[in-house]
Amino acid sequence: MSTEIGSVIDFFERHPISREIILTKLKASKGHLDRVSPEELFPHDQDHYGGLDANDALAARAAIGKGTRVADFCAGLGGPARYLAYRYGADVTGVELTPARVKGAEELTRLVGLQNTFASLKAMLWRYRCLIAASMW
Ligand SMILES: C[S@@+](CC[C@H](N)C(=O)[O-])C[C@H]1O[C@@H](n2cnc3c(N)ncnc32)[C@H](O)[C@@H]1O
């Protein structure tokens, strides 16, 4: 692994937006972690400026709708990917470098019951080569 890739992984493994922090905030606002819906997670799981409005703006520009195949590069903890799957019915494959974030994304996706609509998260860069998608996120 190159030094640059190692540094990126190191940075995001220590990043303040993590599965643990998201669940702590969610528990503080909801009181418990039973029967969590995607909408309850969305205020906490978007790791970009503009939040859900930015997702909607990009989804409109890319004409994302039911069944659109989306490759979400740098998917993080899967917030935008879950949003596109839930709100638009897109078939999303997240591509993410940092193993802790891949694991976190998979756990959060299971927590809200989207594991059957959200295609998969894969950690490896080689996955780029075999992705076939109608949209790039
Ligand atoms: C700022 S976060 C954005 C996460 C997500 N897109 C969101 O908006 O919630 C950037 C993510 O890109 C990932 N990343 C950085 N370089 C990458 C690469 N070369 N391939 C895949 N993921 C990468 C990081 O591990 C990090 O999780």
The ligand as a Tripos MOL2 file, in Angstrom:
@<TRIPOS>MOLECULE
LIG
   27    29     1     0     0
SMALL
NO_CHARGES

@<TRIPOS>ATOM
      1 C1        -15.6940   13.1100    2.9840 C.3       1 LIG1
      2 S1        -15.9870   11.3590    2.9390 S.3       1 LIG1
      3 C2        -17.4890   11.3480    1.9980 C.3       1 LIG1
      4 C3        -18.3800   10.1520    2.2930 C.3       1 LIG1
      5 C4        -19.7240   10.1130    1.5650 C.3       1 LIG1
      6 N1        -19.5870   10.3560    0.1410 N.3       1 LIG1
      7 C5        -20.7110   11.0690    2.1610 C.2       1 LIG1
      8 O1        -20.9620   12.1220    1.5380 O.co2     1 LIG1
      9 O2        -21.2500   10.7800    3.2350 O.co2     1 LIG1
     10 C6        -14.7820   10.7940    1.7460 C.3       1 LIG1
     11 C7        -14.6120    9.2880    1.6960 C.3       1 LIG1
     12 O3        -13.8240    8.9480    0.5790 O.3       1 LIG1
     13 C8        -13.0520    7.7980    0.8950 C.3       1 LIG1
     14 N2        -11.9510    7.7300   -0.0630 N.ar      1 LIG1
     15 C9        -10.8670    8.5340   -0.1820 C.ar      1 LIG1
     16 N3        -10.0840    8.1530   -1.2150 N.ar      1 LIG1
     17 C10       -10.6920    7.0810   -1.7870 C.ar      1 LIG1
     18 C11       -10.3790    6.2650   -2.9030 C.ar      1 LIG1
     19 N4         -9.2910    6.4560   -3.6370 N.pl3     1 LIG1
     20 N5        -11.2170    5.2450   -3.2120 N.ar      1 LIG1
     21 C12       -12.3500    5.0420   -2.4790 C.ar      1 LIG1
     22 N6        -12.6970    5.7840   -1.4010 N.ar      1 LIG1
     23 C13       -11.8760    6.8060   -1.0610 C.ar      1 LIG1
     24 C14       -12.6400    8.0520    2.3250 C.3       1 LIG1
     25 O4        -12.2530    6.8480    2.9920 O.3       1 LIG1
     26 C15       -13.9120    8.6830    2.9060 C.3       1 LIG1
     27 O5        -14.7410    7.7190    3.5050 O.3       1 LIG1
@<TRIPOS>BOND
     1     1     2 1
     2     2     3 1
     3     2    10 1
     4     3     4 1
     5     4     5 1
     6     5     6 1
     7     5     7 1
     8     7     8 2
     9     7     9 1
    10    10    11 1
    11    11    12 1
    12    11    26 1
    13    12    13 1
    14    13    14 1
    15    13    24 1
    16    14    15 ar
    17    14    23 ar
    18    15    16 ar
    19    16    17 ar
    20    17    18 ar
    21    17    23 ar
    22    18    19 1
    23    18    20 ar
    24    20    21 ar
    25    21    22 ar
    26    22    23 ar
    27    24    25 1
    28    24    26 1
    29    26    27 1
@<TRIPOS>SUBSTRUCTURE
     1 LIG1         1 GROUP 0 **** ****
